[in-house]
Amino acid sequence: MRSVLAAAIAAITTLLAGSCALANSVAGSDEDTAAGQPNIVLIVVEDLSLRIGAFGDPVAQTPNIDRLAREGVRFTRIFTASGVCAPSRAALITGMHQSSITAQHMRSTAYTWQDGSGRKGYLATPPAHVKAFPELLRAAGYYTINNSKMDYQFGTPFTIWDESGTEAHWKNRSAGQPFFAMYSQTATHESGLFNPDPNSEVYRASASALEPLAQSRAALVRPTRPEDVVVPPYYPDTPTVRADIARQYDNVQVMDAWVGERMEELRRAGVLENTIVIWTTDHGDGLPRGKRSLYDSGLHVPTIIRFPDERSAGTSDARLISFVDLAPTILALAGVPAPPPLHGIDVLQPLSHGQEQVFAARDRMDDSLDLSRAVRTPEFKYIVNEYPEAPFYLPLPYRENVPMMVELRRLHREGLLSPLQSSYFLTPRPPEELYDLRTDPHEIINLADDLAYASVKMKLAKDLAAWRARIGDVGRMPEDEMIRAAWGADSQPLTAAPAIAMSRTAQGVLVSLSSETEGASIGYRVDGEIRWRLYTGPFAAGPVTRIEAKAIRYGFKESEVASVTAGDP
């Protein structure tokens, strides 16, 4: 059966000419890229809320990101689909809510099967039609690079990127080829808050990244003073808490310098005038009650888009936007039609009002089971907790390396936390939560049982249930059952190797590739090439060309390599 992607490309090719008007209006008349398509750089840093000067934080020292904001548009109400990295990145890269593509648990590879087999882990397996948006850009002619984090739960399909790794670079593209470059940086990751204990197994495992980060912090001209930070009411105001928050700000300074280096690289290369730059974070702060939560402290992220002509420079956009909107928006900026049925929308299309509501999910974290769902409007947040017996705090060994977390648990044992601060550890937790964000931005006054808000709660509960049904939320399914249903088998299936068909024309040999696996993406290479090309349709080959092909369905095992020499009998 022909690859679904190959079939989709025929439609993309037909529609591309009419869809390039938006890309042309963004790109101008630069002749370095094909058909006026702009280059696009997506910078995703980690575990960071709105601790940026341009977003109103007086403590932050972020001159490079502030400059990016002056040259671009600040999006002030963008929310991730999850408060933790892998599920959030799965939603970002596909434009689909992670709960609909079996990618909601953190992590799928950490799961212990309950069937007595002793198996460990699985790859999330999205429906056959789901493709990572960089693969669609690649199919439309973009040179796609990832430098270098992926972490999408469904593995690392070789068809998504032309290059992926710490050395991947857009400069390796063909002359005149537009590029999409995705950069990640870990300075603000939760691990950057770890206590540098050489006896800690986790710290030793991360030392190669954490020690250079510590050196960069030590070299800062103006390190953050703990007495200058603001302590939210759900934390105790102690030296340890202030020190961790200050360290987060110092990590932000290190990250900001790195962003400046990426921007300067684009300027020096002379491509910035034809490059759209998007900067964001994968979810909120890597601090307790931030990362992994469904509160705004875990979901609300700063985002900036800088256009080549600096349109709307220095302005802000307060529309409600979900992380699943980034994929269709980026595709539209490139002039590439978004395949249905993505959950997100192109928020930059004319007359777009953004989303009326955004949704988020929290599921298993390591070995701690959980299932919570949230809906947010401009005014309210409603959360349903289906495991109220589980506390907000989940015992995660990884997080215990953050000194603040140890401090919170100690103070809780000693009865030195306020009722609000202690609520983080208490069970049962409320099965429903409702917050009026206009008067309670920290989400600390639960109005779910307040009769004055009964109609609001009823409507949001109905909307959340309708959304779960609409996307096919698989959160309630036992993981063994869920992944078997996605695989259609008891064990991870093998993608069928491509069939290679050749036909002779007046111009030579025409090669067609297909895989019997529904939804498989196909790559090929000729005459011993190192990199795999993405197959998008029949291609011409010389009489002695050696052709290799392999296929991958996201979540399946990669196929074996099929090969043939064009002109063989």
Residue, then its C-alpha position, 0 to 999 in steps of 0.5 A: m500500500r502506498s505510503v500515506l505521506a506520499a499520497a498526501i504530498a500529491a495534494i500538497t503539491t497541488l495546493l502549494a502554489g495557492s498557499c504560498a501567498l502568505a509565505n511570500s508576504v512574510a518572506g519578501s523578495d529574497e531569492d535565496t530560498a525557493a518560491g519565496q518560502p521563508n526560513i523558520v527557526l524554532i527555539v524551544v528552551e526548557d522548564l521556564s515560565l514568564r521569567i523574562g524582562a520583556f514579559g514584565d519580570p523586573v528581576a530577569q536579566t534577559p537582554n537578548i530575548d528582550r531585543l528579540a521581543r522589541e523586534g517581534v511580537r510577544f504572545t502573552r497567553i500561550f499554554t502548553a498541552s502538558g506541564v511536563c516535557a515529553p507529552s508537551r513536545a509530542a503535542l507541539i511536534t504533531g499539532m495533536h493533543q498527547s492524550s489522543i496519540t498515546a503519548q500522555h504518560m511521562r514516560s512511555t519508555a519508563y512503563t512496566w508492563q502489567d501482563g507479567s511479561g517483565r517488559k519495560g516501556y513502549l513507544a507511543t503509537p499515534p494514528a496512521h495519519v499523524k505526522a510530525f510537522p517538520e516531516l511535512l516541511r521536509a516533504a515540501g522542500y525544506y531542509t529540516i534540522n534538529n539540534s538536538k533534543m527530540d523526546y516525542q515519546f514515539g521514537t526518532p523517525f528518521t524521516i522527520w529530519d535531514e539532520s539531527g544531533t549536536e552538529a546538525h546545521w542549516k548551513n548544510r542545505s542545498a543552495g537556495q533551499p529554505f530551512f527549518a531549524m529547531y534548537s533546544q537548550t537545557a540551561t533552564h531545565e529542572s536539573g539545573l537546580f540540582n544540588p551539586d552532590p557528587n554522591s548523587e547518582v542523578y547528579r553524576a549522570s548529568a555532570s557533563a551538562l551541569e558542571p559547565l552550567a555551574q561554571s557559566r553561572a559563576a562567570l555571570v557579572r550580575p548574579t541574581r540576589p536571593e533577596d530580590v526574588v519574589v516568593p509566591p504564597y504557595y512556597p515558604d519564604t526560606p533561604t533555600v527557596r529563595a536560593d533556588i529561585a535565584r538560581q533559576y534566574d541565573n540559569v535564565q541569564v545563561m540561556d539568554a546569552w545562548v539565544g543571543e549567539r543563535m541570533e548573531e549567527l543568523r545575522r552574520a550569515g545574512v539570512l535573518e532578513n528571510t528568517i522567521v524566528i520563534w522562541t518559546t519554552d516547553h512548559g513552565d518552571g521546573l519548580p514544585r507546583g510548576k512543572r508537571s502541574l496543570y496550574d498556569s505555573g506549569l502551562h503558561v509559557p512566554t513566546i515571541i515571533r520575529f518576522p523578517d520585516e519586523r512587522s508589528a515589532g514591539t507589540s503584544d498579542a493577548r489571544l488565547i493560544s494552545f501549544v497544538d496551534l504552533a504546528p499548523t501556524i508554522l506550516a501556514l507560515a511556510g505555505v504548506p497546507a496542514p493535513p486534517p484533522l489537526h487539533g490546532i489552528d493557524v493563529l496568524q490567519p486573518l481574522s483569527h481570534g485565537q482559541e476560546q478555550v485551551f485544554a491540558a492533561r496530566d497523567r502518569m509521572d514515572d511510577s506515580l499514577d495520575l489522571s487530571r484534565a483541565v480547561r482554561t478560558p481567559e477568566f477561569k480554570y477548571i480541573v478534574n482530578e480522577y485520582p483524588e487519592a493521589p496528592f498534588y505532590l507525587p513522589l518522584p526521585y528525580r525531583e528530590n534532587v532540587p533542594m527546595m523540594v527537600e526543604l518543603r518535605r522537611l517543613h511539612r513533616e515538622g508542621l511549619l508550612s501554612p495550610l496553603q503550602s501544606s495542601y501540596f502534600l495532602t490527600p484526598r485532593p478535591p475531585e474538582e478545582l475551579y479558579d477565577l483567574r481574574t482575582d486569583p492568578h496563583e490558583i489558590i482559592n478553589l471555588a468548585d464548591d461555591l454555589a455562586y460559581a455553580s453555572v460556571k463549573m457546570k459549563l466548563a465541566k461539560d466543555l471539558a467532557a466534550w473535548r475529551a470525547r472529541i479528541g478520543d482521550v485514551g487516558r482512562m485506558p490501562e496502558d497495556e490495553m491502550i498500546r496493544a490497541a494502537w499496535g493492533a498486536d501484542s508486541q511492537p509491529l515491524t514496519a513493512a519494508p518498501a516495495i521498489a517498482m521501476s518503469r521505463t520511460a523515454q527519459g529513463v527509469l522511473v522509481s516508485l516506492s510503497s509500503e504495506t504498512e498504513g501510515a508508513s513514511i519512506g526514505y531512500r538513498v541512491d549510490g551509497e549516499i549517507r543521508w536518507r532522502l524523504y520519498t514524496g513520489p516517483f523519481a527518475a534514476g539512471p540505468v546503474t543507480r543503486i537504490e536503498a529504501k526503508a520505512i517507518r510508521y511512528g511507534f513501530k519498528e523501522s523496516e528492513v532495508a530493501s535495495v535494487t539496482a536500477g536497470d536490473p532485470 
